[in-house]
Every structure is written in structure tokens, then in C-alpha cells.
């Protein structure tokens, strides 16, 4: 009997393992059927027109996986019947053939076809479907949270674009849910990085990452853990201040109180925003341990949090197994209610957190210090160098005399004694009191030269010769060295020189 019971238990377990993936696949198939964008919307139209038959033939080939044949039929329809009423669906279906084919190159071509369709038919109802498929292309290529997140960011942008461009489309609810799934992956990535920094006691970087998640992705399924992590990071900073050596006791107490207040605010937000979250009791325990009051959530917050928790699907055995095998991330824990974030707020950066900490430290150091009295600024004195904290006097005005100097220079007119004596004058005189200019001085005569003969005087030698009755002849000048055109006679050996 015992052996038979074991056999039955093994059979039941095997049936559960086999039926669980089947049920999971059936659930997925049902959801996919409700949002099947590749179904032929004109299949029920009874028509024997050649363009309609070409379109139906292409749809059959697309369904059977013969994408080249489907593209050929669709291109034939577009080229042969440019005025056909099926041209928009045919143009959109060309992108569907590349989308169904898959692969990086084919998906890139599909994106180009869909964007062309939106450009040519921006007001058509099918334009929303084309934008939705552009976003789905990046959604299918998303990586896990710990891998490259470029496709996830692009998918988020494309879903936001679809919701903003076509708010009245019937595909908006599906786009919002896909956007929640994408934001779940992006929030998980940021949260993992923040928790890693916190485990390494890098509190500034941890606070920056976790606050970015809390501000940007409030529908994240682990938002309660994110807020608790922010509170723990601030509590860690308070503990670091308390054990820091060399700080005065008053400064240490002031800084620790500031960080503890920030930690308590983060714990309190868990209770007031996510009162039905699984980790809300941890936030209550931390507030009680800090001797802080525990806030009470409102009924609206309780209802909102309860709806979010109920919309999350638990991560089962099959989902965990498929998460290890498949390429993309597992998003079954994402919420299915609430409005996703359509615009990203400003990110919190670690340098900004560091600057804030420096400012808090300076405020704590300056608190309690005597403040120096502020004195009124007085003008700078006449003979003092100018200072940056006091205004200087206005400079003297340079004025030229009426007559001019005639040499290209200006004379600075000194203020009169009346202006100097006036106490209300705006410009005070600078310089000596005696402002009279000295008389011009004439140059002294040069001393007389000893050997010079003054005009009208006769040399003493001539005077003596005249007294003796003799007239002295002037000496004959030697002109032998001067050049002349007169031919001179040669003497001696010079007669032999022909030159």
C-alpha cells in the first residue's frame, strides 16, 4: 500500500509539472489573442476584387511563415493598385512580415516600415498600431535588469510616445501595461545598484540611486524596500557621524539629528504610501526603535496600496524556471493598476548628495558661533589706497585753461580756496594750500671765454706793431697739399715718372 501511495504521489506531481506550463501557456495565449495586432481585420469582408484577393493571399502566406511570398504579394498590390482601399493595410502588413520574421536585421527593417507608415498616414487609425509595434520591437529585445538596458530605455520612450500621440486609441491600455513592465525592469536595475552601494557603505551613491527609483517609478513592486533602504542609508550616515573622531560633541549631535530625521521620514513614507506592502512592519519597527511616532495611513492610501498588491502576480516555479532559460526579463510581478510615469523627473546624483552633506556640515559647524558686527562702509580717505569693502572718492576733474598752453598739454586746475573751505563740496581739494604758481626765472649768463675776441676789439699784437710804425704781413698760406687744375713742375726724380 505504501508503494502504491508513492506511485500515485509521483504521478500527481508529474501531472502538476506538466499541466502547470500548459496552463501558463494557455494564459499567455489568451492574453496574446486579446491583443493580437497581426490578425487580418479584413478577413470577414466578402469581396472578389483583385486587390482584395491579393491582400488575402498575402495574409495567408504571412500566417504560414512564408514572409517573402507575403511581401511580394503586398508590393504587387501597392504598385498595381495605388488607389486601392487596402493600400494602408498593405503598407502596414509589409512591416508585419519583417516583424514576424524576427532577427536584428529584420526588426530594424520592420521599424523603418512602421515609421514610414506613420509619416505617410499620421491621422489614420492604423498609425497607433504602427507606433505600438515600434515599441514592441524594443520590448522583445529587452535584457534582464543586470544586463544592457538600452532596449528597455528605448521601449519606455516609444510607449510614452504612443500614449501621448494617440490618447484615444484602443491600444492605450495595452501600451500602459507594457510601460509598467518596462519601468519594472528599469526600476529593478537601479534598485540593485543602490542596494549594492549600500552594502559597501557608500551611502551617498546608494541614496542617489534609491531616491531616483522612489521618485521616478512609484509603481515599482518593491518600492517599500527602496524606501527602507533610503532610511537605512541615512541611519548609517548618522552612525558614521556619531563615531567620527575629532568632531566636537555639539556638531556631532546636530548632524546625527539631521540624518536621523531624514531616515525617519523615509520610514514614515513606507507606512503612508504603501501601507499594504509586505515590508511595512519593518518600517514600523525601525520608527519604534528610534523613539519616533508611527503615522497612520489614510483610507485612500490603503485602498490604492491594496489594489496594487492584488494586481501583482506571484512569481511561481514555472516563472522562475523560464526566467533562467529565456533571454528577456520576467515581469510577472509588475503591477497592473495605476498610471505609469510619462515624464522622468530630475535624477538624484551622488555629487549632489555629497554637496548637500558638505552644506549640512558647514551649517552644523557655524551654528553657535558669535557673529561679527556689521559696520557701515566709510569712504576711502584722500591719501589711502582703495579698498574693496568701501567706496572710494570721485577723482578730480581735469580741466584745460581757456587760452591753452600751445604745446599739446593740459594744466590741472587746482580748486580754489573757497571750494576747499566749503564743507558741502562734493570734491575736496587734494594738495598744498598755496596754489600760486612761481614766477618764471631767466637763465643766468654764461661765463666769458678767455681766448674769444669781442666784437670791436683789436688784438694786442696788432696794437704793438702799429705803435712801432711797422706793418706786419700776413703769413703766406701753404697750398702744396691742395688740389688744383694748374700743372705743377716736376723736380728731381719725379721728372722720370710719366704720371
TORDREN-328142 format. One record per residue (C-alpha): x, y, z; residue number from 1. Coordinates in steps of 0.05 Angstrom, whole numbers. Example, Ala and Ser with C-alpha at 12.3 -4.5 7.8 and 13.67 -1.06 7.14 Angstrom:
<recs>
REC      xx      yy      zz  resi
REC     246     -90     156     1
REC     273     -21     143     2
</recs>
This chain:
<recs>
REC      xx      yy      zz  resi
REC       0       0       0     1
REC      56      46      17     2
REC      89      34     -51     3
REC      23      46     -86     4
REC      14     113     -50     5
REC      84     134     -70     6
REC      68     117    -142     7
REC       4     158    -141     8
REC      40     217    -109     9
REC      94     215    -162    10
REC      41     212    -217    11
REC       4     272    -188    12
REC      69     311    -182    13
REC      87     296    -254    14
REC      18     317    -276    15
REC      25     383    -239    16
REC      92     395    -271    17
REC      65     380    -340    18
REC      -1     418    -332    19
REC      30     479    -299    20
REC      68     500    -362    21
REC       7     483    -403    22
REC     -37     527    -360    23
REC      15     582    -361    24
REC      19     577    -437    25
REC     -57     578    -443    26
REC     -60     641    -400    27
REC      -7     674    -443    28
REC     -42     652    -507    29
REC    -108     682    -482    30
REC     -75     748    -467    31
REC     -39     748    -534    32
REC    -104     733    -570    33
REC    -138     793    -538    34
REC     -82     839    -563    35
REC     -64     804    -629    36
REC     -44     861    -674    37
REC     -24     817    -733    38
REC     -94     788    -744    39
REC    -126     804    -811    40
REC    -180     856    -797    41
REC    -208     848    -867    42
REC    -215     772    -865    43
REC    -291     776    -858    44
REC    -300     823    -916    45
REC    -332     786    -975    46
REC    -303     814   -1039    47
REC    -277     786   -1104    48
REC    -237     847   -1124    49
REC    -166     832   -1147    50
REC    -133     878   -1096    51
REC    -173     844   -1040    52
REC    -153     775   -1065    53
REC     -80     796   -1067    54
REC     -85     821    -996    55
REC    -118     757    -971    56
REC     -66     715   -1006    57
REC     -10     755    -973    58
REC     -43     746    -905    59
REC     -47     670    -914    60
REC      27     668    -933    61
REC      44     711    -872    62
REC       5     664    -827    63
REC      42     603    -855    64
REC     110     636    -846    65
REC     125     649    -920    66
REC     146     721    -909    67
REC     180     731    -976    68
REC     117     710   -1013    69
REC      74     755    -970    70
REC     119     815    -982    71
REC     118     802   -1057    72
REC      42     800   -1059    73
REC      36     863   -1018    74
REC      86     901   -1061    75
REC      47     879   -1123    76
REC     -17     906   -1092    77
REC      16     973   -1076    78
REC      48     981   -1144    79
REC     -11     956   -1185    80
REC     -69     988   -1146    81
REC     -43    1053   -1117    82
REC    -114    1078   -1105    83
REC    -138    1014   -1071    84
REC    -175    1020   -1006    85
REC    -129     966    -979    86
REC     -64    1004    -991    87
REC     -57    1027    -918    88
REC     -66     957    -891    89
REC     -19     930    -945    90
REC      35     982    -926    91
REC      27     964    -852    92
REC      29     889    -868    93
REC      97     897    -903    94
REC     125     917    -836    95
REC      89     857    -804    96
REC     126     809    -850    97
REC     193     835    -824    98
REC     166     837    -753    99
REC     144     764    -756   100
REC     208     742    -788   101
REC     248     765    -728   102
REC     323     775    -721   103
REC     361     840    -711   104
REC     363     859    -785   105
REC     290     841    -798   106
REC     266     880    -736   107
REC     306     941    -759   108
REC     273     937    -827   109
REC     205     929    -794   110
REC     217     992    -752   111
REC     234    1031    -814   112
REC     170    1007    -849   113
REC     127    1026    -789   114
REC     158    1095    -784   115
REC     146    1106    -858   116
REC      73    1087    -848   117
REC      66    1138    -792   118
REC      98    1191    -836   119
REC      52    1179    -895   120
REC     -12    1164    -855   121
REC      -6    1203    -789   122
REC     -81    1211    -780   123
REC    -102    1140    -797   124
REC    -125    1094    -741   125
REC     -71    1045    -762   126
REC     -17    1096    -743   127
REC     -27    1080    -669   128
REC     -18    1006    -686   129
REC      47    1022    -724   130
REC      74    1062    -664   131
REC      54    1006    -618   132
REC      93     955    -658   133
REC     154    1000    -659   134
REC     153     999    -583   135
REC     141     924    -583   136
REC     205     914    -625   137
REC     247     942    -568   138
REC     204     906    -516   139
REC     222     840    -547   140
REC     296     856    -546   141
REC     299     876    -473   142
REC     353     845    -430   143
REC     350     825    -357   144
REC     358     881    -305   145
REC     432     865    -294   146
REC     448     869    -368   147
REC     447     923    -422   148
REC     386     968    -411   149
REC     389    1007    -477   150
REC     330     970    -508   151
REC     289     979    -444   152
REC     301    1054    -445   153
REC     281    1058    -519   154
REC     219    1016    -506   155
REC     199    1063    -450   156
REC     207    1123    -495   157
REC     167    1091    -552   158
REC     109    1070    -507   159
REC     106    1140    -478   160
REC     106    1169    -548   161
REC      48    1123    -568   162
REC       6    1143    -507   163
REC      19    1217    -518   164
REC       8    1217    -593   165
REC     -54    1173    -594   166
REC     -90    1182    -527   167
REC    -158    1160    -557   168
REC    -133    1095    -587   169
REC    -160    1029    -562   170
REC     -88    1005    -554   171
REC     -72    1054    -499   172
REC     -89    1006    -441   173
REC     -42     954    -471   174
REC      12    1007    -481   175
REC       6    1029    -408   176
REC      14     958    -383   177
REC      75     947    -427   178
REC     102    1012    -400   179
REC      92     987    -329   180
REC     130     924    -347   181
REC     188     963    -377   182
REC     191    1010    -317   183
REC     192     950    -271   184
REC     256     926    -305   185
REC     289     995    -303   186
REC     270    1005    -230   187
REC     297     936    -213   188
REC     363     954    -245   189
REC     370    1020    -207   190
REC     349     987    -141   191
REC     400     931    -147   192
REC     455     982    -159   193
REC     432    1023     -99   194
REC     430     963     -53   195
REC     499     943     -75   196
REC     527    1012     -58   197
REC     492    1009       9   198
REC     525     941      24   199
REC     592     974      11   200
REC     576    1032      59   201
REC     576    1082       1   202
REC     516    1118      27   203
REC     517    1178     -20   204
REC     514    1134     -82   205
REC     462    1088     -50   206
REC     417    1147     -33   207
REC     423    1176    -103   208
REC     402    1111    -137   209
REC     346    1093     -89   210
REC     316    1163     -88   211
REC     316    1162    -164   212
REC     275    1098    -162   213
REC     227    1125    -110   214
REC     215    1190    -149   215
REC     213    1161    -220   216
REC     179    1094    -212   217
REC     127    1097    -155   218
REC      92    1035    -182   219
REC     153     992    -173   220
REC     133     927    -138   221
REC     189     935     -87   222
REC     181    1008     -71   223
REC     173     993       3   224
REC     242     961       4   225
REC     270    1020     -34   226
REC     245    1070      18   227
REC     270    1027      75   228
REC     338    1025      41   229
REC     339    1101      37   230
REC     323    1105     111   231
REC     377    1054     128   232
REC     428    1094      87   233
REC     412    1158     126   234
REC     415    1119     191   235
REC     484    1093     170   236
REC     507    1164     158   237
REC     482    1185     227   238
REC     520    1127     258   239
REC     583    1146     220   240
REC     578    1217     247   241
REC     570    1192     318   242
REC     633    1151     316   243
REC     674    1200     276   244
REC     737    1223     316   245
REC     756    1295     325   246
REC     686    1325     319   247
REC     660    1370     375   248
REC     603    1340     413   249
REC     553    1394     394   250
REC     569    1387     320   251
REC     563    1311     324   252
REC     495    1315     357   253
REC     468    1366     307   254
REC     490    1326     246   255
REC     465    1260     274   256
REC     397    1291     288   257
REC     391    1316     216   258
REC     406    1247     186   259
REC     360    1212     235   260
REC     304    1259     215   261
REC     315    1240     142   262
REC     315    1166     159   263
REC     250    1173     198   264
REC     217    1210     140   265
REC     235    1152      93   266
REC     207    1100     141   267
REC     144    1141     151   268
REC     132    1146      76   269
REC     130    1070      72   270
REC      72    1070     121   271
REC      34    1128      90   272
REC      44    1109      16   273
REC      49    1033      17   274
REC      10    1011      79   275
REC      -8     943      49   276
REC      63     927      25   277
REC      96     864      54   278
REC     153     903      88   279
REC     112     957     122   280
REC     122     925     190   281
REC     197     932     183   282
REC     187    1007     175   283
REC     144    1009     237   284
REC     196     972     278   285
REC     250    1020     257   286
REC     209    1080     277   287
REC     194    1050     344   288
REC     268    1034     355   289
REC     284    1108     340   290
REC     231    1132     390   291
REC     193    1165     334   292
REC     118    1168     326   293
REC      87    1120     276   294
REC      40    1155     227   295
REC     -28    1127     208   296
REC     -44    1119     133   297
REC    -107    1147     102   298
REC    -163    1104      75   299
REC    -147    1126       4   300
REC     -74    1105      12   301
REC     -96    1037      40   302
REC    -143    1026     -19   303
REC     -91    1046     -70   304
REC     -37    1002     -40   305
REC     -85     943     -34   306
REC    -103     948    -107   307
REC     -30     950    -127   308
REC     -13     889     -85   309
REC     -72     849    -110   310
REC     -55     864    -183   311
REC      15     834    -176   312
REC      23     762    -197   313
REC      65     718    -152   314
REC     130     692    -180   315
REC     118     617    -186   316
REC     162     558    -200   317
REC     148     560    -275   318
REC     163     634    -279   319
REC     229     625    -242   320
REC     249     568    -288   321
REC     231     606    -350   322
REC     268     667    -323   323
REC     332     627    -322   324
REC     322     598    -391   325
REC     292     655    -433   326
REC     330     714    -459   327
REC     288     771    -433   328
REC     268     792    -362   329
REC     210     766    -321   330
REC     157     819    -309   331
REC     100     780    -277   332
REC     109     818    -212   333
REC      94     885    -244   334
REC      31     919    -222   335
REC     -30     923    -268   336
REC     -63     986    -240   337
REC     -44    1058    -233   338
REC     -17    1109    -282   339
REC      55    1097    -304   340
REC     104    1155    -304   341
REC     102    1190    -371   342
REC     158    1241    -356   343
REC     221    1228    -317   344
REC     236    1277    -261   345
REC     306    1302    -248   346
REC     352    1246    -227   347
REC     386    1249    -159   348
REC     461    1246    -169   349
REC     514    1226    -119   350
REC     554    1292    -126   351
REC     490    1329    -107   352
REC     482    1287     -45   353
REC     555    1300     -27   354
REC     546    1375     -35   355
REC     485    1373       9   356
REC     524    1336      63   357
REC     580    1388      59   358
REC     529    1444      68   359
REC     499    1408     128   360
REC     568    1400     159   361
REC     584    1474     150   362
REC     517    1495     180   363
REC     529    1450     239   364
REC     599    1479     249   365
REC     575    1551     243   366
REC     516    1543     290   367
REC     531    1575     358   368
REC     590    1617     335   369
REC     587    1693     351   370
REC     570    1735     292   371
REC     617    1794     278   372
REC     582    1862     280   373
REC     570    1893     213   374
REC     597    1964     208   375
REC     575    2016     157   376
REC     623    2025      99   377
REC     660    2091     101   378
REC     692    2124      40   379
REC     766    2118      29   380
REC     809    2176      53   381
REC     846    2223       5   382
REC     915    2191      13   383
REC     893    2119      26   384
REC     894    2062     -24   385
REC     824    2040     -47   386
REC     793    1981     -11   387
REC     743    1930     -37   388
REC     695    1938      22   389
REC     690    2014      20   390
REC     672    2063     -36   391
REC     727    2109     -60   392
REC     721    2183     -73   393
REC     707    2210    -142   394
REC     771    2230    -179   395
REC     789    2302    -192   396
REC     765    2331    -258   397
REC     819    2350    -309   398
REC     805    2418    -339   399
REC     845    2457    -391   400
REC     856    2533    -386   401
REC     818    2578    -432   402
REC     877    2603    -471   403
REC     913    2537    -479   404
REC     987    2523    -470   405
REC    1005    2515    -543   406
REC    1048    2453    -530   407
REC     993    2399    -530   408
REC     990    2393    -454   409
REC     935    2408    -405   410
REC     944    2441    -338   411
REC     905    2413    -280   412
REC     868    2469    -247   413
REC     872    2466    -172   414
REC     809    2480    -133   415
REC     802    2550    -105   416
REC     808    2565     -32   417
REC     732    2578     -30   418
REC     717    2508     -55   419
REC     767    2480      -6   420
REC     735    2516      52   421
REC     665    2494      31   422
REC     646    2434      76   423
REC     589    2413      30   424
REC     632    2408     -32   425
REC     628    2340     -67   426
REC     700    2342     -89   427
REC     750    2361     -36   428
REC     818    2392     -55   429
REC     878    2347     -53   430
REC     947    2382     -50   431
REC     981    2441     -15   432
REC     943    2502       8   433
REC     987    2551     -31   434
REC     964    2546    -102   435
REC    1001    2607    -131   436
REC    1048    2590    -188   437
REC    1121    2615    -181   438
REC    1147    2669    -229   439
REC    1185    2647    -290   440
REC    1261    2650    -278   441
REC    1310    2675    -332   442
REC    1373    2634    -347   443
REC    1439    2661    -320   444
REC    1492    2689    -368   445
REC    1548    2641    -389   446
REC    1618    2658    -366   447
REC    1662    2696    -416   448
REC    1712    2658    -459   449
REC    1785    2674    -446   450
REC    1810    2670    -518   451
REC    1749    2700    -550   452
REC    1754    2768    -582   453
REC    1695    2811    -571   454
REC    1665    2850    -629   455
REC    1700    2917    -640   456
REC    1766    2897    -604   457
REC    1835    2895    -637   458
REC    1887    2842    -619   459
REC    1944    2865    -574   460
REC    1999    2845    -625   461
REC    1969    2890    -678   462
REC    1966    2946    -628   463
REC    2041    2939    -612   464
REC    2061    2937    -686   465
REC    2021    2999    -700   466
REC    2056    3035    -644   467
REC    2125    3019    -674   468
REC    2104    3042    -743   469
REC    2112    2973    -775   470
REC    2062    2936    -816   471
REC    2067    2862    -809   472
REC    2049    2820    -869   473
REC    2005    2762    -862   474
REC    2038    2694    -868   475
REC    2034    2660    -936   476
REC    1989    2601    -939   477
REC    2018    2533    -957   478
REC    1979    2509   -1018   479
REC    2022    2450   -1035   480
REC    1972    2399   -1009   481
REC    1911    2429   -1041   482
REC    1885    2404   -1107   483
REC    1890    2450   -1168   484
REC    1880    2446   -1243   485
REC    1945    2483   -1255   486
REC    2002    2436   -1279   487
REC    2059    2435   -1230   488
REC    2132    2428   -1250   489
REC    2167    2364   -1230   490
REC    2230    2365   -1192   491
REC    2286    2315   -1184   492
REC    2269    2242   -1196   493
REC    2197    2260   -1206   494
REC    2215    2281   -1276   495
REC    2224    2208   -1295   496
REC    2153    2190   -1271   497
REC    2107    2194   -1332   498
REC    2045    2202   -1288   499
</recs>
